Amino acid sequence: MSEVQERRIVVGIDGSGEATAALCWAAKQARLVGAVVEAVTAWQPPKTPGYAGTPFTDEHFAGWAGAALRGCVEGARDECRDVEVRRTVTRGDPATVLLRAADGAVLLVLGTRGTRWRLAEALLHASVSGRCAHRAACPIVLVAATKVPR
């Protein structure tokens, strides 16, 4: 007898209002299909010249990423109240982290700033949403948030 796999919806979280809107949408969808939501945020130190002298450590960056994740979950608390939301903070390239997290998921949900021209541009260029849309092994939903939750 085969083991029943858990249904997961993965949501990319970057601390923005658009990410909160994506999390709200994912929670509604999870309720409809009986899935859990996995809210994922990724962080990496800046790759800019002169960064080596900064007083910030990996713990600082991980802490800021965790705070951004908590803020988005708190912003979506009304939509998420009866849905299991798991939180993951991982060091790495955001698209790579999200694609890995979405392996075996029923859906990957990302927020995007809302005009159709910007959406088309994001999909055609090297944005996180564009990279995920081209490589995800599961369906992907881009939530265009013209009004973001507060």
Phi and psi in radians as a Rosetta constraint file:
Dihedral C 1 N 2 CA 2 C 2 CIRCULARHARMONIC -1.476 0.35
Dihedral N 2 CA 2 C 2 N 3 CIRCULARHARMONIC 2.643 0.35
Dihedral C 2 N 3 CA 3 C 3 CIRCULARHARMONIC -1.370 0.35
Dihedral N 3 CA 3 C 3 N 4 CIRCULARHARMONIC 2.373 0.35
Dihedral C 3 N 4 CA 4 C 4 CIRCULARHARMONIC -1.372 0.35
Dihedral N 4 CA 4 C 4 N 5 CIRCULARHARMONIC 2.207 0.35
Dihedral C 4 N 5 CA 5 C 5 CIRCULARHARMONIC -1.467 0.35
Dihedral N 5 CA 5 C 5 N 6 CIRCULARHARMONIC 2.509 0.35
Dihedral C 5 N 6 CA 6 C 6 CIRCULARHARMONIC -1.217 0.35
Dihedral N 6 CA 6 C 6 N 7 CIRCULARHARMONIC 2.444 0.35
Dihedral C 6 N 7 CA 7 C 7 CIRCULARHARMONIC -1.498 0.35
Dihedral N 7 CA 7 C 7 N 8 CIRCULARHARMONIC 2.172 0.35
Dihedral C 7 N 8 CA 8 C 8 CIRCULARHARMONIC -2.178 0.35
Dihedral N 8 CA 8 C 8 N 9 CIRCULARHARMONIC 2.459 0.35
Dihedral C 8 N 9 CA 9 C 9 CIRCULARHARMONIC -2.029 0.35
Dihedral N 9 CA 9 C 9 N 10 CIRCULARHARMONIC 2.112 0.35
Dihedral C 9 N 10 CA 10 C 10 CIRCULARHARMONIC -1.676 0.35
Dihedral N 10 CA 10 C 10 N 11 CIRCULARHARMONIC 2.348 0.35
Dihedral C 10 N 11 CA 11 C 11 CIRCULARHARMONIC -2.166 0.35
Dihedral N 11 CA 11 C 11 N 12 CIRCULARHARMONIC 2.249 0.35
Dihedral C 11 N 12 CA 12 C 12 CIRCULARHARMONIC -1.411 0.35
Dihedral N 12 CA 12 C 12 N 13 CIRCULARHARMONIC 2.248 0.35
Dihedral C 12 N 13 CA 13 C 13 CIRCULARHARMONIC -2.107 0.35
Dihedral N 13 CA 13 C 13 N 14 CIRCULARHARMONIC 2.213 0.35
Dihedral C 13 N 14 CA 14 C 14 CIRCULARHARMONIC -2.164 0.35
Dihedral N 14 CA 14 C 14 N 15 CIRCULARHARMONIC 0.133 0.35
Dihedral C 14 N 15 CA 15 C 15 CIRCULARHARMONIC 1.594 0.35
Dihedral N 15 CA 15 C 15 N 16 CIRCULARHARMONIC -0.062 0.35
Dihedral C 15 N 16 CA 16 C 16 CIRCULARHARMONIC -1.493 0.35
Dihedral N 16 CA 16 C 16 N 17 CIRCULARHARMONIC 2.884 0.35
Dihedral C 16 N 17 CA 17 C 17 CIRCULARHARMONIC -1.106 0.35
Dihedral N 17 CA 17 C 17 N 18 CIRCULARHARMONIC -0.555 0.35
Dihedral C 17 N 18 CA 18 C 18 CIRCULARHARMONIC -1.144 0.35
Dihedral N 18 CA 18 C 18 N 19 CIRCULARHARMONIC -0.663 0.35
Dihedral C 18 N 19 CA 19 C 19 CIRCULARHARMONIC -1.165 0.35
Dihedral N 19 CA 19 C 19 N 20 CIRCULARHARMONIC -0.653 0.35
Dihedral C 19 N 20 CA 20 C 20 CIRCULARHARMONIC -1.122 0.35
Dihedral N 20 CA 20 C 20 N 21 CIRCULARHARMONIC -0.712 0.35
Dihedral C 20 N 21 CA 21 C 21 CIRCULARHARMONIC -1.101 0.35
Dihedral N 21 CA 21 C 21 N 22 CIRCULARHARMONIC -0.697 0.35
Dihedral C 21 N 22 CA 22 C 22 CIRCULARHARMONIC -1.122 0.35
Dihedral N 22 CA 22 C 22 N 23 CIRCULARHARMONIC -0.697 0.35
Dihedral C 22 N 23 CA 23 C 23 CIRCULARHARMONIC -1.140 0.35
Dihedral N 23 CA 23 C 23 N 24 CIRCULARHARMONIC -0.703 0.35
Dihedral C 23 N 24 CA 24 C 24 CIRCULARHARMONIC -1.064 0.35
Dihedral N 24 CA 24 C 24 N 25 CIRCULARHARMONIC -0.786 0.35
Dihedral C 24 N 25 CA 25 C 25 CIRCULARHARMONIC -1.097 0.35
Dihedral N 25 CA 25 C 25 N 26 CIRCULARHARMONIC -0.776 0.35
Dihedral C 25 N 26 CA 26 C 26 CIRCULARHARMONIC -1.103 0.35
Dihedral N 26 CA 26 C 26 N 27 CIRCULARHARMONIC -0.654 0.35
Dihedral C 26 N 27 CA 27 C 27 CIRCULARHARMONIC -1.125 0.35
Dihedral N 27 CA 27 C 27 N 28 CIRCULARHARMONIC -0.731 0.35
Dihedral C 27 N 28 CA 28 C 28 CIRCULARHARMONIC -1.092 0.35
Dihedral N 28 CA 28 C 28 N 29 CIRCULARHARMONIC -0.761 0.35
Dihedral C 28 N 29 CA 29 C 29 CIRCULARHARMONIC -1.145 0.35
Dihedral N 29 CA 29 C 29 N 30 CIRCULARHARMONIC -0.714 0.35
Dihedral C 29 N 30 CA 30 C 30 CIRCULARHARMONIC -1.061 0.35
Dihedral N 30 CA 30 C 30 N 31 CIRCULARHARMONIC -0.690 0.35
Dihedral C 30 N 31 CA 31 C 31 CIRCULARHARMONIC -1.098 0.35
Dihedral N 31 CA 31 C 31 N 32 CIRCULARHARMONIC -0.700 0.35
Dihedral C 31 N 32 CA 32 C 32 CIRCULARHARMONIC -1.189 0.35
Dihedral N 32 CA 32 C 32 N 33 CIRCULARHARMONIC -0.650 0.35
Dihedral C 32 N 33 CA 33 C 33 CIRCULARHARMONIC -1.864 0.35
Dihedral N 33 CA 33 C 33 N 34 CIRCULARHARMONIC 0.051 0.35
Dihedral C 33 N 34 CA 34 C 34 CIRCULARHARMONIC 1.229 0.35
Dihedral N 34 CA 34 C 34 N 35 CIRCULARHARMONIC 0.767 0.35
Dihedral C 34 N 35 CA 35 C 35 CIRCULARHARMONIC -1.985 0.35
Dihedral N 35 CA 35 C 35 N 36 CIRCULARHARMONIC 2.858 0.35
Dihedral C 35 N 36 CA 36 C 36 CIRCULARHARMONIC -1.693 0.35
Dihedral N 36 CA 36 C 36 N 37 CIRCULARHARMONIC 2.741 0.35
Dihedral C 36 N 37 CA 37 C 37 CIRCULARHARMONIC -1.875 0.35
Dihedral N 37 CA 37 C 37 N 38 CIRCULARHARMONIC 2.292 0.35
Dihedral C 37 N 38 CA 38 C 38 CIRCULARHARMONIC -1.970 0.35
Dihedral N 38 CA 38 C 38 N 39 CIRCULARHARMONIC 1.856 0.35
Dihedral C 38 N 39 CA 39 C 39 CIRCULARHARMONIC -1.521 0.35
Dihedral N 39 CA 39 C 39 N 40 CIRCULARHARMONIC 2.087 0.35
Dihedral C 39 N 40 CA 40 C 40 CIRCULARHARMONIC -2.116 0.35
Dihedral N 40 CA 40 C 40 N 41 CIRCULARHARMONIC 2.275 0.35
Dihedral C 40 N 41 CA 41 C 41 CIRCULARHARMONIC -2.214 0.35
Dihedral N 41 CA 41 C 41 N 42 CIRCULARHARMONIC 2.521 0.35
Dihedral C 41 N 42 CA 42 C 42 CIRCULARHARMONIC -2.116 0.35
Dihedral N 42 CA 42 C 42 N 43 CIRCULARHARMONIC 2.608 0.35
Dihedral C 42 N 43 CA 43 C 43 CIRCULARHARMONIC -2.418 0.35
Dihedral N 43 CA 43 C 43 N 44 CIRCULARHARMONIC 2.705 0.35
Dihedral C 43 N 44 CA 44 C 44 CIRCULARHARMONIC -2.700 0.35
Dihedral N 44 CA 44 C 44 N 45 CIRCULARHARMONIC 2.589 0.35
Dihedral C 44 N 45 CA 45 C 45 CIRCULARHARMONIC -1.105 0.35
Dihedral N 45 CA 45 C 45 N 46 CIRCULARHARMONIC 2.618 0.35
Dihedral C 45 N 46 CA 46 C 46 CIRCULARHARMONIC -1.016 0.35
Dihedral N 46 CA 46 C 46 N 47 CIRCULARHARMONIC 2.580 0.35
Dihedral C 46 N 47 CA 47 C 47 CIRCULARHARMONIC -1.895 0.35
Dihedral N 47 CA 47 C 47 N 48 CIRCULARHARMONIC 0.826 0.35
Dihedral C 47 N 48 CA 48 C 48 CIRCULARHARMONIC -1.831 0.35
Dihedral N 48 CA 48 C 48 N 49 CIRCULARHARMONIC 2.619 0.35
Dihedral C 48 N 49 CA 49 C 49 CIRCULARHARMONIC -1.055 0.35
Dihedral N 49 CA 49 C 49 N 50 CIRCULARHARMONIC 2.450 0.35
Dihedral C 49 N 50 CA 50 C 50 CIRCULARHARMONIC 1.522 0.35
Dihedral N 50 CA 50 C 50 N 51 CIRCULARHARMONIC -0.009 0.35
Dihedral C 50 N 51 CA 51 C 51 CIRCULARHARMONIC -1.150 0.35
Dihedral N 51 CA 51 C 51 N 52 CIRCULARHARMONIC -0.481 0.35
Dihedral C 51 N 52 CA 52 C 52 CIRCULARHARMONIC -0.981 0.35
Dihedral N 52 CA 52 C 52 N 53 CIRCULARHARMONIC -0.463 0.35
Dihedral C 52 N 53 CA 53 C 53 CIRCULARHARMONIC -1.564 0.35
Dihedral N 53 CA 53 C 53 N 54 CIRCULARHARMONIC 0.073 0.35
Dihedral C 53 N 54 CA 54 C 54 CIRCULARHARMONIC -1.261 0.35
Dihedral N 54 CA 54 C 54 N 55 CIRCULARHARMONIC 2.586 0.35
Dihedral C 54 N 55 CA 55 C 55 CIRCULARHARMONIC -1.400 0.35
Dihedral N 55 CA 55 C 55 N 56 CIRCULARHARMONIC -0.023 0.35
Dihedral C 55 N 56 CA 56 C 56 CIRCULARHARMONIC -1.486 0.35
Dihedral N 56 CA 56 C 56 N 57 CIRCULARHARMONIC 2.460 0.35
Dihedral C 56 N 57 CA 57 C 57 CIRCULARHARMONIC -1.915 0.35
Dihedral N 57 CA 57 C 57 N 58 CIRCULARHARMONIC 3.032 0.35
Dihedral C 57 N 58 CA 58 C 58 CIRCULARHARMONIC -1.012 0.35
Dihedral N 58 CA 58 C 58 N 59 CIRCULARHARMONIC -0.589 0.35
Dihedral C 58 N 59 CA 59 C 59 CIRCULARHARMONIC -1.125 0.35
Dihedral N 59 CA 59 C 59 N 60 CIRCULARHARMONIC -0.635 0.35
Dihedral C 59 N 60 CA 60 C 60 CIRCULARHARMONIC -1.083 0.35
Dihedral N 60 CA 60 C 60 N 61 CIRCULARHARMONIC -0.882 0.35
Dihedral C 60 N 61 CA 61 C 61 CIRCULARHARMONIC -1.090 0.35
Dihedral N 61 CA 61 C 61 N 62 CIRCULARHARMONIC -0.750 0.35
Dihedral C 61 N 62 CA 62 C 62 CIRCULARHARMONIC -1.104 0.35
Dihedral N 62 CA 62 C 62 N 63 CIRCULARHARMONIC -0.687 0.35
Dihedral C 62 N 63 CA 63 C 63 CIRCULARHARMONIC -1.125 0.35
Dihedral N 63 CA 63 C 63 N 64 CIRCULARHARMONIC -0.739 0.35
Dihedral C 63 N 64 CA 64 C 64 CIRCULARHARMONIC -1.145 0.35
Dihedral N 64 CA 64 C 64 N 65 CIRCULARHARMONIC -0.698 0.35
Dihedral C 64 N 65 CA 65 C 65 CIRCULARHARMONIC -1.124 0.35
Dihedral N 65 CA 65 C 65 N 66 CIRCULARHARMONIC -0.740 0.35
Dihedral C 65 N 66 CA 66 C 66 CIRCULARHARMONIC -1.098 0.35
Dihedral N 66 CA 66 C 66 N 67 CIRCULARHARMONIC -0.683 0.35
Dihedral C 66 N 67 CA 67 C 67 CIRCULARHARMONIC -1.135 0.35
Dihedral N 67 CA 67 C 67 N 68 CIRCULARHARMONIC -0.697 0.35
Dihedral C 67 N 68 CA 68 C 68 CIRCULARHARMONIC -1.093 0.35
Dihedral N 68 CA 68 C 68 N 69 CIRCULARHARMONIC -0.723 0.35
Dihedral C 68 N 69 CA 69 C 69 CIRCULARHARMONIC -1.123 0.35
Dihedral N 69 CA 69 C 69 N 70 CIRCULARHARMONIC -0.824 0.35
Dihedral C 69 N 70 CA 70 C 70 CIRCULARHARMONIC -1.036 0.35
Dihedral N 70 CA 70 C 70 N 71 CIRCULARHARMONIC -0.703 0.35
Dihedral C 70 N 71 CA 71 C 71 CIRCULARHARMONIC -1.083 0.35
Dihedral N 71 CA 71 C 71 N 72 CIRCULARHARMONIC -0.747 0.35
Dihedral C 71 N 72 CA 72 C 72 CIRCULARHARMONIC -1.164 0.35
Dihedral N 72 CA 72 C 72 N 73 CIRCULARHARMONIC -0.745 0.35
Dihedral C 72 N 73 CA 73 C 73 CIRCULARHARMONIC -1.117 0.35
Dihedral N 73 CA 73 C 73 N 74 CIRCULARHARMONIC -0.713 0.35
Dihedral C 73 N 74 CA 74 C 74 CIRCULARHARMONIC -1.116 0.35
Dihedral N 74 CA 74 C 74 N 75 CIRCULARHARMONIC -0.703 0.35
Dihedral C 74 N 75 CA 75 C 75 CIRCULARHARMONIC -1.138 0.35
Dihedral N 75 CA 75 C 75 N 76 CIRCULARHARMONIC -0.412 0.35
Dihedral C 75 N 76 CA 76 C 76 CIRCULARHARMONIC -1.848 0.35
Dihedral N 76 CA 76 C 76 N 77 CIRCULARHARMONIC 0.234 0.35
Dihedral C 76 N 77 CA 77 C 77 CIRCULARHARMONIC -1.003 0.35
Dihedral N 77 CA 77 C 77 N 78 CIRCULARHARMONIC -0.623 0.35
Dihedral C 77 N 78 CA 78 C 78 CIRCULARHARMONIC -1.133 0.35
Dihedral N 78 CA 78 C 78 N 79 CIRCULARHARMONIC -0.726 0.35
Dihedral C 78 N 79 CA 79 C 79 CIRCULARHARMONIC -1.259 0.35
Dihedral N 79 CA 79 C 79 N 80 CIRCULARHARMONIC -0.485 0.35
Dihedral C 79 N 80 CA 80 C 80 CIRCULARHARMONIC -1.672 0.35
Dihedral N 80 CA 80 C 80 N 81 CIRCULARHARMONIC 0.032 0.35
Dihedral C 80 N 81 CA 81 C 81 CIRCULARHARMONIC -1.034 0.35
Dihedral N 81 CA 81 C 81 N 82 CIRCULARHARMONIC -0.549 0.35
Dihedral C 81 N 82 CA 82 C 82 CIRCULARHARMONIC -2.050 0.35
Dihedral N 82 CA 82 C 82 N 83 CIRCULARHARMONIC 0.472 0.35
Dihedral C 82 N 83 CA 83 C 83 CIRCULARHARMONIC -2.184 0.35
Dihedral N 83 CA 83 C 83 N 84 CIRCULARHARMONIC 2.404 0.35
Dihedral C 83 N 84 CA 84 C 84 CIRCULARHARMONIC -1.296 0.35
Dihedral N 84 CA 84 C 84 N 85 CIRCULARHARMONIC 2.140 0.35
Dihedral C 84 N 85 CA 85 C 85 CIRCULARHARMONIC -2.058 0.35
Dihedral N 85 CA 85 C 85 N 86 CIRCULARHARMONIC 2.015 0.35
Dihedral C 85 N 86 CA 86 C 86 CIRCULARHARMONIC -1.669 0.35
Dihedral N 86 CA 86 C 86 N 87 CIRCULARHARMONIC 2.547 0.35
Dihedral C 86 N 87 CA 87 C 87 CIRCULARHARMONIC -2.047 0.35
Dihedral N 87 CA 87 C 87 N 88 CIRCULARHARMONIC 2.320 0.35
Dihedral C 87 N 88 CA 88 C 88 CIRCULARHARMONIC -2.311 0.35
Dihedral N 88 CA 88 C 88 N 89 CIRCULARHARMONIC 2.233 0.35
Dihedral C 88 N 89 CA 89 C 89 CIRCULARHARMONIC -2.050 0.35
Dihedral N 89 CA 89 C 89 N 90 CIRCULARHARMONIC 2.152 0.35
Dihedral C 89 N 90 CA 90 C 90 CIRCULARHARMONIC -2.358 0.35
Dihedral N 90 CA 90 C 90 N 91 CIRCULARHARMONIC 2.454 0.35
Dihedral C 90 N 91 CA 91 C 91 CIRCULARHARMONIC -1.396 0.35
Dihedral N 91 CA 91 C 91 N 92 CIRCULARHARMONIC 2.331 0.35
Dihedral C 91 N 92 CA 92 C 92 CIRCULARHARMONIC 2.615 0.35
Dihedral N 92 CA 92 C 92 N 93 CIRCULARHARMONIC 3.056 0.35
Dihedral C 92 N 93 CA 93 C 93 CIRCULARHARMONIC -1.110 0.35
Dihedral N 93 CA 93 C 93 N 94 CIRCULARHARMONIC 2.237 0.35
Dihedral C 93 N 94 CA 94 C 94 CIRCULARHARMONIC -0.954 0.35
Dihedral N 94 CA 94 C 94 N 95 CIRCULARHARMONIC -0.810 0.35
Dihedral C 94 N 95 CA 95 C 95 CIRCULARHARMONIC -1.114 0.35
Dihedral N 95 CA 95 C 95 N 96 CIRCULARHARMONIC -0.743 0.35
Dihedral C 95 N 96 CA 96 C 96 CIRCULARHARMONIC -1.101 0.35
Dihedral N 96 CA 96 C 96 N 97 CIRCULARHARMONIC -0.776 0.35
Dihedral C 96 N 97 CA 97 C 97 CIRCULARHARMONIC -1.091 0.35
Dihedral N 97 CA 97 C 97 N 98 CIRCULARHARMONIC -0.784 0.35
Dihedral C 97 N 98 CA 98 C 98 CIRCULARHARMONIC -1.157 0.35
Dihedral N 98 CA 98 C 98 N 99 CIRCULARHARMONIC -0.724 0.35
Dihedral C 98 N 99 CA 99 C 99 CIRCULARHARMONIC -1.102 0.35
Dihedral N 99 CA 99 C 99 N 100 CIRCULARHARMONIC -0.700 0.35
Dihedral C 99 N 100 CA 100 C 100 CIRCULARHARMONIC -1.145 0.35
Dihedral N 100 CA 100 C 100 N 101 CIRCULARHARMONIC -0.761 0.35
Dihedral C 100 N 101 CA 101 C 101 CIRCULARHARMONIC -1.139 0.35
Dihedral N 101 CA 101 C 101 N 102 CIRCULARHARMONIC -0.581 0.35
Dihedral C 101 N 102 CA 102 C 102 CIRCULARHARMONIC -1.394 0.35
Dihedral N 102 CA 102 C 102 N 103 CIRCULARHARMONIC -0.111 0.35
Dihedral C 102 N 103 CA 103 C 103 CIRCULARHARMONIC -1.074 0.35
Dihedral N 103 CA 103 C 103 N 104 CIRCULARHARMONIC 2.076 0.35
Dihedral C 103 N 104 CA 104 C 104 CIRCULARHARMONIC 1.529 0.35
Dihedral N 104 CA 104 C 104 N 105 CIRCULARHARMONIC -0.045 0.35
Dihedral C 104 N 105 CA 105 C 105 CIRCULARHARMONIC -1.411 0.35
Dihedral N 105 CA 105 C 105 N 106 CIRCULARHARMONIC 2.797 0.35
Dihedral C 105 N 106 CA 106 C 106 CIRCULARHARMONIC -1.478 0.35
Dihedral N 106 CA 106 C 106 N 107 CIRCULARHARMONIC -0.315 0.35
Dihedral C 106 N 107 CA 107 C 107 CIRCULARHARMONIC -2.858 0.35
Dihedral N 107 CA 107 C 107 N 108 CIRCULARHARMONIC 2.527 0.35
Dihedral C 107 N 108 CA 108 C 108 CIRCULARHARMONIC -2.035 0.35
Dihedral N 108 CA 108 C 108 N 109 CIRCULARHARMONIC 2.211 0.35
Dihedral C 108 N 109 CA 109 C 109 CIRCULARHARMONIC -2.090 0.35
Dihedral N 109 CA 109 C 109 N 110 CIRCULARHARMONIC 2.277 0.35
Dihedral C 109 N 110 CA 110 C 110 CIRCULARHARMONIC -2.301 0.35
Dihedral N 110 CA 110 C 110 N 111 CIRCULARHARMONIC 2.547 0.35
Dihedral C 110 N 111 CA 111 C 111 CIRCULARHARMONIC -1.568 0.35
Dihedral N 111 CA 111 C 111 N 112 CIRCULARHARMONIC 2.636 0.35
Dihedral C 111 N 112 CA 112 C 112 CIRCULARHARMONIC -2.553 0.35
Dihedral N 112 CA 112 C 112 N 113 CIRCULARHARMONIC 2.672 0.35
Dihedral C 112 N 113 CA 113 C 113 CIRCULARHARMONIC -1.301 0.35
Dihedral N 113 CA 113 C 113 N 114 CIRCULARHARMONIC 2.358 0.35
Dihedral C 113 N 114 CA 114 C 114 CIRCULARHARMONIC -1.339 0.35
Dihedral N 114 CA 114 C 114 N 115 CIRCULARHARMONIC 0.288 0.35
Dihedral C 114 N 115 CA 115 C 115 CIRCULARHARMONIC -1.663 0.35
Dihedral N 115 CA 115 C 115 N 116 CIRCULARHARMONIC 2.689 0.35
Dihedral C 115 N 116 CA 116 C 116 CIRCULARHARMONIC -1.167 0.35
Dihedral N 116 CA 116 C 116 N 117 CIRCULARHARMONIC -0.503 0.35
Dihedral C 116 N 117 CA 117 C 117 CIRCULARHARMONIC -1.210 0.35
Dihedral N 117 CA 117 C 117 N 118 CIRCULARHARMONIC -0.734 0.35
Dihedral C 117 N 118 CA 118 C 118 CIRCULARHARMONIC -1.173 0.35
Dihedral N 118 CA 118 C 118 N 119 CIRCULARHARMONIC -0.630 0.35
Dihedral C 118 N 119 CA 119 C 119 CIRCULARHARMONIC -1.109 0.35
Dihedral N 119 CA 119 C 119 N 120 CIRCULARHARMONIC -0.810 0.35
Dihedral C 119 N 120 CA 120 C 120 CIRCULARHARMONIC -1.080 0.35
Dihedral N 120 CA 120 C 120 N 121 CIRCULARHARMONIC -0.716 0.35
Dihedral C 120 N 121 CA 121 C 121 CIRCULARHARMONIC -1.110 0.35
Dihedral N 121 CA 121 C 121 N 122 CIRCULARHARMONIC -0.721 0.35
Dihedral C 121 N 122 CA 122 C 122 CIRCULARHARMONIC -1.079 0.35
Dihedral N 122 CA 122 C 122 N 123 CIRCULARHARMONIC -0.697 0.35
Dihedral C 122 N 123 CA 123 C 123 CIRCULARHARMONIC -1.242 0.35
Dihedral N 123 CA 123 C 123 N 124 CIRCULARHARMONIC -0.509 0.35
Dihedral C 123 N 124 CA 124 C 124 CIRCULARHARMONIC -1.513 0.35
Dihedral N 124 CA 124 C 124 N 125 CIRCULARHARMONIC -0.324 0.35
Dihedral C 124 N 125 CA 125 C 125 CIRCULARHARMONIC -1.918 0.35
Dihedral N 125 CA 125 C 125 N 126 CIRCULARHARMONIC -3.002 0.35
Dihedral C 125 N 126 CA 126 C 126 CIRCULARHARMONIC -1.510 0.35
Dihedral N 126 CA 126 C 126 N 127 CIRCULARHARMONIC 0.574 0.35
Dihedral C 126 N 127 CA 127 C 127 CIRCULARHARMONIC -1.267 0.35
Dihedral N 127 CA 127 C 127 N 128 CIRCULARHARMONIC 2.883 0.35
Dihedral C 127 N 128 CA 128 C 128 CIRCULARHARMONIC -1.037 0.35
Dihedral N 128 CA 128 C 128 N 129 CIRCULARHARMONIC -0.813 0.35
Dihedral C 128 N 129 CA 129 C 129 CIRCULARHARMONIC -1.118 0.35
Dihedral N 129 CA 129 C 129 N 130 CIRCULARHARMONIC -0.679 0.35
Dihedral C 129 N 130 CA 130 C 130 CIRCULARHARMONIC -1.135 0.35
Dihedral N 130 CA 130 C 130 N 131 CIRCULARHARMONIC -0.768 0.35
Dihedral C 130 N 131 CA 131 C 131 CIRCULARHARMONIC -1.117 0.35
Dihedral N 131 CA 131 C 131 N 132 CIRCULARHARMONIC -0.708 0.35
Dihedral C 131 N 132 CA 132 C 132 CIRCULARHARMONIC -1.194 0.35
Dihedral N 132 CA 132 C 132 N 133 CIRCULARHARMONIC -0.714 0.35
Dihedral C 132 N 133 CA 133 C 133 CIRCULARHARMONIC -1.073 0.35
Dihedral N 133 CA 133 C 133 N 134 CIRCULARHARMONIC -0.597 0.35
Dihedral C 133 N 134 CA 134 C 134 CIRCULARHARMONIC -1.423 0.35
Dihedral N 134 CA 134 C 134 N 135 CIRCULARHARMONIC -0.347 0.35
Dihedral C 134 N 135 CA 135 C 135 CIRCULARHARMONIC -2.132 0.35
Dihedral N 135 CA 135 C 135 N 136 CIRCULARHARMONIC -0.149 0.35
Dihedral C 135 N 136 CA 136 C 136 CIRCULARHARMONIC -1.138 0.35
Dihedral N 136 CA 136 C 136 N 137 CIRCULARHARMONIC 2.438 0.35
Dihedral C 136 N 137 CA 137 C 137 CIRCULARHARMONIC -1.512 0.35
Dihedral N 137 CA 137 C 137 N 138 CIRCULARHARMONIC -0.101 0.35
Dihedral C 137 N 138 CA 138 C 138 CIRCULARHARMONIC -2.161 0.35
Dihedral N 138 CA 138 C 138 N 139 CIRCULARHARMONIC 2.932 0.35
Dihedral C 138 N 139 CA 139 C 139 CIRCULARHARMONIC -1.055 0.35
Dihedral N 139 CA 139 C 139 N 140 CIRCULARHARMONIC 2.616 0.35
Dihedral C 139 N 140 CA 140 C 140 CIRCULARHARMONIC -2.195 0.35
Dihedral N 140 CA 140 C 140 N 141 CIRCULARHARMONIC 2.440 0.35
Dihedral C 140 N 141 CA 141 C 141 CIRCULARHARMONIC -2.098 0.35
Dihedral N 141 CA 141 C 141 N 142 CIRCULARHARMONIC 2.250 0.35
Dihedral C 141 N 142 CA 142 C 142 CIRCULARHARMONIC -1.830 0.35
Dihedral N 142 CA 142 C 142 N 143 CIRCULARHARMONIC 2.076 0.35
Dihedral C 142 N 143 CA 143 C 143 CIRCULARHARMONIC -1.653 0.35
Dihedral N 143 CA 143 C 143 N 144 CIRCULARHARMONIC 1.922 0.35
Dihedral C 143 N 144 CA 144 C 144 CIRCULARHARMONIC -1.490 0.35
Dihedral N 144 CA 144 C 144 N 145 CIRCULARHARMONIC 1.948 0.35
Dihedral C 144 N 145 CA 145 C 145 CIRCULARHARMONIC -1.792 0.35
Dihedral N 145 CA 145 C 145 N 146 CIRCULARHARMONIC 1.836 0.35
Dihedral C 145 N 146 CA 146 C 146 CIRCULARHARMONIC -1.532 0.35
Dihedral N 146 CA 146 C 146 N 147 CIRCULARHARMONIC -0.469 0.35
Dihedral C 146 N 147 CA 147 C 147 CIRCULARHARMONIC -2.115 0.35
Dihedral N 147 CA 147 C 147 N 148 CIRCULARHARMONIC 2.165 0.35
Dihedral C 147 N 148 CA 148 C 148 CIRCULARHARMONIC -1.783 0.35
Dihedral N 148 CA 148 C 148 N 149 CIRCULARHARMONIC 2.529 0.35
Dihedral C 148 N 149 CA 149 C 149 CIRCULARHARMONIC -1.112 0.35
Dihedral N 149 CA 149 C 149 N 150 CIRCULARHARMONIC 2.582 0.35
